[in-house]
Amino acid sequence: MIALNLRPALTLTDEAFEQLCRSNPDLRLERTAQGELIAMAPTGSESGYRNADLLGQLWQWNRQMCLGFIFDSSAGFTLPNGAIRSPDAAWIEKTRWERLSSEQRRKFAPLCPDFVLELKSPNDELPTLQAKLQEYIDNGAQLGWLIDPELQQVHVYRPGQTVQIYDRPGTLPGDPVLPNFVMDFTLIWS
């Protein structure tokens, strides 16, 4: 991950950022609330496999429950603080998503997901991801999971609560934000 500070020479407006993303479709880009442009390298194959497993479990639960909408790492969201972030997986409650106009849905939706998941890749820095999870919570996320396969830990973030760290959990429930959802970490730790 590379962070480029473009201020004061360049103001990266929402429109300019969107155009930059369209012009560089092979890059995974984010913009911080401070105006820094973050370019993220593609994940390794093992991280991609793990992320697909996590996203698949979340998608299957949502398909059965029909309570909201699931997003993968290619979806960006404009947070209330102005950052444009792309969690590895996200879920938005149905009525919140449906309140957005079709134009808002086509762009980087102007809201913070209710649930966010970040999977630490070998080239990610843990403090950077911890700050990102806290940013999601500070901007309205109700539940955030930071999964670290190397340390075999899951950091759970909730508004108004201290971060809980679980060592090598077999499963983890998403209640009450994700009713009746239980993530299975069998493939993540193997």
C-alpha positions as a printed Julia matrix, in Angstrom:
190×3 Matrix{Float64}:
   0.0     0.0     0.0
   1.31    3.45   -0.94
  -0.16    6.69    0.44
   0.31    9.81   -1.67
  -0.35   13.2    -0.05
  -1.68   15.41   -2.85
  -2.33   18.53   -0.77
  -1.91   21.44   -1.24
  -1.0    20.94   -4.92
  -4.12   18.97   -5.89
  -7.6    18.77   -4.45
  -8.99   15.34   -5.12
 -12.73   16.06   -5.35
 -15.26   13.25   -5.48
 -15.54   13.76   -9.25
 -11.76   13.82   -9.77
 -11.33   10.7    -7.65
 -14.08    8.91   -9.57
 -12.44    9.87  -12.88
  -9.03    8.7   -11.61
 -10.57    5.33  -10.69
 -12.27    5.02  -14.08
  -9.03    5.89  -15.88
  -7.1     3.29  -13.87
  -9.46    0.3   -13.53
  -6.64   -2.08  -12.64
  -5.74   -0.09   -9.52
  -7.46   -0.38   -6.14
  -7.64    3.19   -4.88
  -8.97    4.83   -1.73
  -9.0     8.44   -0.53
  -8.51    9.28    3.14
 -10.43   12.02    4.94
  -7.18   14.04    4.86
  -7.04   13.87    1.05
  -4.33   11.24    0.72
  -4.61    8.88   -2.22
  -3.97    5.26   -1.28
  -3.0     2.75   -3.96
  -3.27   -0.86   -2.87
  -1.53   -3.73   -4.59
  -3.6    -6.76   -5.54
  -3.67   -9.37   -2.81
  -1.82  -12.63   -3.1
  -3.66  -15.73   -4.19
  -3.95  -17.09   -0.64
  -5.54  -13.85    0.59
  -7.9   -13.89   -2.38
  -8.95  -17.45   -1.56
  -9.59  -16.54    2.08
 -11.51  -13.4     1.19
 -13.69  -15.35   -1.25
 -14.56  -17.82    1.52
 -15.51  -15.03    3.94
 -17.52  -13.13    1.33
 -19.24  -16.34    0.21
 -20.43  -17.11    3.74
 -21.77  -13.58    4.14
 -23.44  -13.69    0.73
 -25.11  -17.05    1.48
 -26.49  -15.75    4.79
 -27.83  -12.6     3.14
 -29.37  -14.6     0.3
 -31.37  -16.6     2.85
 -32.27  -13.69    5.14
 -32.88  -10.95    2.51
 -32.09   -8.23    5.06
 -29.69   -6.11    3.05
 -27.01   -5.92    0.4
 -23.5    -7.43    0.26
 -20.5    -5.72   -1.35
 -17.06   -7.0    -2.26
 -13.72   -5.18   -2.16
 -14.32   -3.43   -5.47
 -17.14   -1.29   -4.01
 -16.27    2.13   -2.62
 -18.23    4.15   -0.08
 -18.01    7.87    0.68
 -17.94    8.06    4.48
 -19.37   11.03    6.38
 -15.81   12.28    7.06
 -15.15   12.53    3.29
 -12.95    9.44    2.96
 -13.71    7.01    0.16
 -13.05    3.49    1.42
 -13.39   -0.03    0.05
 -13.65   -2.72    2.74
 -12.87   -6.31    1.76
 -16.53   -7.15    2.45
 -19.46   -5.0     3.55
 -23.15   -5.26    4.31
 -25.78   -2.5     4.29
 -29.23   -2.9     5.79
 -31.93   -2.95    3.11
 -33.86    0.23    4.0
 -30.65    2.3     4.26
 -29.56    1.21    0.78
 -33.02    1.72   -0.72
 -33.11    5.33    0.57
 -30.26    6.2    -1.78
 -31.07    7.53   -5.23
 -30.08    5.43   -8.23
 -27.36    8.01   -9.01
 -25.94    7.7    -5.48
 -25.89    3.91   -5.82
 -23.98    4.07   -9.13
 -21.18    6.14   -7.61
 -19.36    5.71   -4.3
 -22.47    5.47   -2.13
 -22.56    8.31    0.44
 -22.82    6.2     3.57
 -20.86    3.9     5.82
 -21.81    0.21    5.67
 -23.45   -1.31    8.75
 -20.9    -4.15    8.76
 -17.36   -4.09    7.42
 -14.74   -6.8     7.19
 -11.04   -6.38    6.53
  -8.75   -9.36    5.95
  -5.1    -8.63    6.7
  -2.8    -9.6     3.84
   0.89  -10.31    4.46
   1.85   -6.89    3.05
  -0.69   -4.97    5.21
   0.37   -3.14    8.35
  -1.82   -4.05   11.35
  -1.9    -0.49   12.82
  -3.08    0.88    9.47
  -5.94   -1.63    9.33
  -6.84   -1.01   12.98
  -7.13    2.71   12.24
  -9.27    1.94    9.19
 -11.66   -0.21   11.25
 -11.93    2.52   13.86
 -12.66    5.03   11.08
 -15.57    2.86    9.92
 -16.97    2.71   13.46
 -16.51    6.47   13.91
 -18.46    7.01   10.69
 -21.45    4.82   11.48
 -20.55    1.15   11.08
 -22.27   -0.96   13.73
 -19.88   -3.91   13.52
 -16.4    -4.38   12.1
 -14.15   -7.43   11.93
 -10.42   -7.28   11.3
  -9.15  -10.78   10.55
  -5.43  -11.5    10.9
  -4.58  -14.97    9.51
  -0.92  -14.73   10.6
  -1.74  -14.16   14.27
  -4.96  -16.17   13.91
  -6.97  -13.41   15.55
 -10.2   -11.55   14.91
 -10.51   -7.99   16.21
 -14.15   -7.05   16.75
 -15.17   -3.37   16.65
 -18.48   -1.98   17.92
 -19.53    1.62   18.63
 -18.88    2.72   22.2
 -17.04   -0.49   23.12
 -13.4    -1.46   23.44
 -12.04   -3.67   20.7
 -12.4    -7.37   21.51
  -9.7    -9.74   20.25
 -10.5   -13.42   19.76
  -7.67  -15.92   19.39
  -8.31  -18.53   16.71
 -12.11  -18.63   17.0
 -13.78  -21.52   15.2
 -16.85  -19.42   14.6
 -18.03  -15.91   15.42
 -21.63  -14.64   15.53
 -22.67  -11.37   13.89
 -25.69  -10.72   16.12
 -27.43   -8.35   16.5
 -26.2    -6.47   13.4
 -26.21   -9.63   11.25
 -29.07  -11.66   12.81
 -28.4   -15.4    12.93
 -25.14  -15.06   11.0
 -22.18  -17.13   12.19
 -18.85  -16.92   10.35
 -16.88  -20.18   10.14
 -13.11  -19.6    10.23
 -12.04  -23.2     9.5
 -10.56  -22.39    6.08
  -9.03  -19.12    7.26
  -6.83  -20.75    9.9
  -5.84  -23.78    7.8
